Every structure is written in structure tokens, then in C-alpha cells.
Amino acid sequence: MTVFERHRLTPWLLLAPQLVIVALFFFWPAFASLRQAFYVQDAFGLGERFVGLANFERVLATAEYWRAAGVTLIFSIAVAAGAMGLALLFAVLADRVLRGSKLYRVLLTWPYAVAPAVAGLLWLFMFDPVLGVLSHGLALIGVHWNVHLDPTQALLLVVIASVWQQMSYNFVFFLAGLQMIPASLLEAAAIDGAGPFKRFATITLPLLSPTAFFLLVMNTVYVLFETFATIDNTTLGGPGGATRTLVYKLYEDGFVARDLGSSSAQSVLLMALVGLLTVVQFRYIERQVQY
Amino acid sequence: MRFNRLLSALILATAPLATPVHAATTITWWHAMEGVLGDKVNEIADAFNASQDQYVVKPVYKGSYSDNLTATIAAFRANKAPAITQVFEVGTATMMSAKGAIYPVHELMKDTDTPFDPNAFLPAVKSYYTSADGHMLSMPFNSSTPVLYYNKDAFKKAGIDAPPKTWNELGDDARTLVESGASECGLTTAWPSWTQLENFSAINDLPFATKANGFDGTDTRMVFNQQPETVAHIQQLADWQKTHAFEYGGRGDDGTKRFQSGRCAMLTTSSASQAGIKDASADNFEFAIAPMPFDQEAINQPKNSIIGGASLWVMKGQRDEVYKGVARFLNFVASPEVQADWASFTGYVPITTAAFERLKQQGFYDKTPGADVAINQLTRGTPNDNGRGLRLGNMPQIRNIIADALENAFNGRDSVPEALDNAAKRGNAQLTQFQQSVGQ
């Protein structure tokens, strides 16, 4: 005990650099944003007025906010399900490959190294209604591809681009998870006569559940925040708001409309939503997880 | 290693020789001109720097117009604003209402005893940057206006001799083009709100918003949705969308691609896009430029169109010495020589009458057919309340809102009146918010 008392300062000193960074780049802006949510201010910050909860009321009263919330819900489910489902499929396949497995793994991990903005542009080039290679291919089979006007196609485009990006991240974790499952368990099951699907469903999947749970949390955060660049480089939230997610709306109101009060109120709401989702995930879904 | 050290010693030793005896005052100029336009901006600054030795103008490219405005605002809040910043026309209301942040150009010119005649500028340019009490607050720099580009090859193939003058004629031509197979699509547009609503209103003498489109006060509200002609125009575009007589090509200048690739035979976009379109379509087809069509049911003699582009704003917080240089530089930028060179190179219109005259004398308009379409369209008649421009707060966001509405109308999610009413409602919320934020 006395030994620890003598070193009361040392742990703080060691933590200090990290704490300063977190305070400077996370807590300070977060508090500034929290404060801003209760004020109306002009773009140049020449004057501001306390308005209480008016910014929140204004945000929640607009139909566009709720539409963005709906879009976000559909988008999140599609991206999380797509990115995790495909990653699991590829991880299982890559785990079984005997020759050239390293090459497959590298190739499947690659998209994660691509910046979201670049990923958006790549997919936009392929799916551009006029110049895109894939649009021409689709036209040949009778599909009129126009992301400038078709809401479903536009949403599909951003979902595909986001799934492609996030899949790699999920793949790495699923593959690592798969490799940690003792071969003896699977072999024992095989000897007992369990087929590949049975083995997957009763042994592999439950043992992967901690990984899957972790990825669910991470994917939710990814979809809510990091897909911004993908949307900004492809559909700009259009057509007619069909791909405007909560974070994209927040950006538009803050940086295009320069309505800092509304934008801050939205970021506070979004922060609360993420916190709530994480709590729900830990409370209810984690119970199903077997460590 | 030794060589490097030797080299740096040499550089250090000769450095004092490179700087002039008395230190020149530096003037920073933030702008949003990329590529060849950016090179041209540097050229203008170099020419000014070479013409005298008291001031050095340093142009800095800050990204898109929107990026530059964001950067300027952030810099101002941190007391590090540039002396001059380039702001797009739709940011004018935001800048004008930031009274504590800007140094109005007319005041700057008076305070520094620099000659400055607002009447030297084209009326449509001058009015856009003039406050309600008649003072010019920023220095016009690059101004353009929408025009109609048409594919001459496709027109010939369809047997059409001349470009359409009215929207009715345009509709007929578009149908002929598509039905004859001369092109897959008739018309497309870039900057949909600017060309199909803002300029449609001005040319046909229809109000876009109350209070002279916001020129007479920030308590302005949207009325474009209440003009039967405007609603009918968007309705006809929505109808044409079904037959490919019109194809919506996306926001910003996305629609240009449909023209450049030869898919659509007509395009409405900025006169300043000419050089870019020429580059991209040179191998495919020949094109020409015509004035924007007008609506013959709304008007007999079309009015002037309104400008796009940007102007230069002077920011507060610099030393007096800097402002003297800024005034001198702005005077240089507006000179007929600089403006004529800039306009002939870029496709922006010359912003002063003197520059226009100079280009005429040089035979520029004879050598470059179509180059005078934009300026003639801008200068016909005297701008009235519907034609001075738009002075609406949060205009960049209002354009997004209108793009939303057009998309929802063209893809059939909403009817045209519904879509426009909704855009007006959302636009009014922006105007109210702006009015409150600037405390007027």
C-alpha cells in the first residue's frame, strides 16, 4: 500500500499525453458542440443568443429529420448485415483454402486500406449513369440505371460501396476468430457424424459469437459516422433525400446551411443515439454471446 | 551529406540578396479557382507583384467555393482571416450580413483614396453586389450566366436549322431530336436550380422570393412555387423526362456529362463551361451557344439573366498598410486589361463595360462565335426587382433543397406542385433561421 502511495503522481504522468489528446480532440469539441446546441449563432460568430431547447424542437419538428432517421435505419441494417454476412462467408471459405490462402487473405483485406472518399469515387465511376461501365452492362440486360433519379438504386449504390469497404475489416476479425476454434472440436463432431452445416451451426457459429458481437458494435458506429465520405462522393444525399443519413444531414445543416445550432443539436442527438444503441447491444445481445 | 551542408550554407549566404531592401507588405488572397483557372489567378498576382515593389499578393487555393467560405469563417473566428477571399455569388447574403467581419469595398476605396466607380461595372454585375442603401460591398471578379449549348451535328441530323428561342420551340426540337433518332435525349441541364428556377424567373420577369428576391431585407420568403409559369415550366420538364426529351443529369455540373458524351443534344449551363465542354467534346461533335430560351406565355421580350460566379471580399483585422495594398490590387484586378484577358481566357463575362469594349476592339467576338451570347443576355434591359439577382441567406442550402424537390418531382415521388411547395416551405425555414441568426 505504501509503495503505491509514493507513486501517486506517476500513473497520471504516464497517462497525461493520451489524456491531453483525448481532452483536446474529443472532450473539448464535444462540450463545445453540446453548448452550441442551446444557442443560435451567425456563421461568423459575431453574436449569439441562448435559445434553450429551441434547436432541438426545430430539428425534431422537421419531416426531413425523420426521413433521414428512416434512411439511416434501412441503410444501417443493410450495411451491417451485408458486410458481416459476406465477411463471414469469405472468412469461412478463406479458412478452408489450402493453396494460396495468403494471397486470398491479402486481397480480401485490401479494400479496408482504401479511404471512404476514394471508395465512393470508385463505385461512382463504375455506376455513373452516363459514363459508368456497369451502367452500360446493366442497360444491355434491360435495366435502366440512373442513380440521379432512382431512390432505390441510389441507396443500393451507397450500400454496395459501404459493404465493400467494411467487409474487409469484418473479414480479418472473422478469420482470426475461425482460426482460434480448436480443430479437435470440429474433428470430434465430424467423428460423431455431424455434417459440415451442422458443425458450422452448432460449433463454429457459437464460438464466433463474441467476434460477431464486437463487429456488430463496430459496424453500427461505422455506418452511423464513417459512411459520410462515401455518400458525399456519390449521391450527395439525393435523389430527393433518399440517401441522406443522419450524419449527412448534420453535415449539410452545419457546413452548407451554416446553421450551427441545429447542426450541434443533431450531433448531440446522434451521440445519444449511439450511446443508447451500444447500451442496448451490451444489455440484450451480449446475453446471447458465449465467451 | 557534405554536399548538402555546403548547399544549405550557400543558400543561407545568398538569401539576403534575394529579398528586396525594404520588406514588401504581404497580402493573402484565398480563392477557389482550380486547374487552369488557378494558374491564371497566379498569373494575375504575379503581374501585380511585378508592377510595383511595395506589396506582394499571395494567392492561396483553398478548395471548392464552399471549402473556401468554411475556411474563411474558421480563420476569422481564430483571428487569422486572409485580407482577400473569394466568395461565390450565393454566399453574398451571408457575407453582407457579417458586418463585423467584412470591410466593404466602397469604404476601403474611400478610406485609401483609391479611384472607384461602381458604374464602370455591368448593371447586372454591379447590382448583385450592391447593398440596399446603394453601396458596393465586394469587388466582382468572375461572373458568368447560363446559356444554351446545342449539338450542331445532332441538329443537322434532325433537320433543325436554328436553335430554339422559346421553351415551346425547345420542346418541339427536343421531340424531333429524339423521335428522329438524331440523339437519345433532347435537353439536359447542369446547376438545375440556377438554370431552371433562378434564371427562369429572372428572364421571364417572375419573382423568386419576396422583397425583390431578398434585396430589400432579410424578411424575405419564397414565392417561386406560387408563379403559375414557373410551376408549368417544371411540370413540362417532368413530362419531357418521361419521353427523354429532357433528362435530369444530377446536381452541380453533373448534367454536363450527358451533353459531352453526345447523349443529350442540348444543355443549359454556365457560359464559363465553354472551354471544358470544348475539350471533352472536340472529337465527337461540333456545338454552338445560344441564349437561354424564354417562356412566351410569360413575356414577349425576355429580360436579363442573372449572374453566377464569385466576387472578392475584404476581411477586417488587417493593418492599414495591408489595406492600401488591397485597394490597389482590387483596382488592378478590375482594370480593363486584366478583365479582358481573364474573360477571353475563361469564358467568364467581362465585368466592366471598358473590358467589354476592349474585347470588341480586339476582335475577340468576331473570332469567337457565341462568346457574346452571355454578355448580351446579361446586359439586355435594366435589371428590375426580379432581375437584380438573389440575396437570400443560406442560399447554398436552398439550392440543395430545390435539387431535392426537382428530383422528387422528376422521379414521380411527389407531384410538381407538391414538390415545389415543399421546397418553398423548407426554403422559408432556412430564411427564417438566417434572419434570426443575423439578428435582423
Interface residues (C-beta under 8 A of the other chain):
Chain A: V40 Q41 D42 A43 F44 G45 L46 G47 R49 R58 T62 E64 D128 P129 V130 L131 H148 L149 D150 P151 L236 G237 G238 P239 G240 G241 E252 D253 F255 V256 A257 R258 D259 G261 S262
Chain B: S66 T70 I73 F76 R77 T94 S97 A98 K99 G100 A101 Y248 G249 G250 R251 D254 K257 R258 S261 R263 N394 P396 Q397 N400 A403 D404 A405 E407 N408 F410 N411 R413 D414 R426 A429 Q430 Q433 Q436 S437 V438 G439
